[in-house]
Amino acid sequence: MGKANNQGNNTKPRTRISMFHVLLVLIGADLILLLAPEYGILNSILYIPDIYTWPSLAGGIALLVTGFRKLYK
């Protein structure tokens, strides 16, 4: 039987996840799902003008990109 790896034998450092960046990713995804022009969940229930949906889509994409860039440390 093989030996079990001890903590001292691990050469890879543990991957840390930033909770703030996870929150940014979740908020960005929610903005995109709720307010996407013509396909968003809120747009299927209510009429929301395009002046609000396009900036929220751009903001959601920006939050996703920012969140994923620094998610892992």
Beta strands, then each sheet from edge to edge (+ up, - down):
end
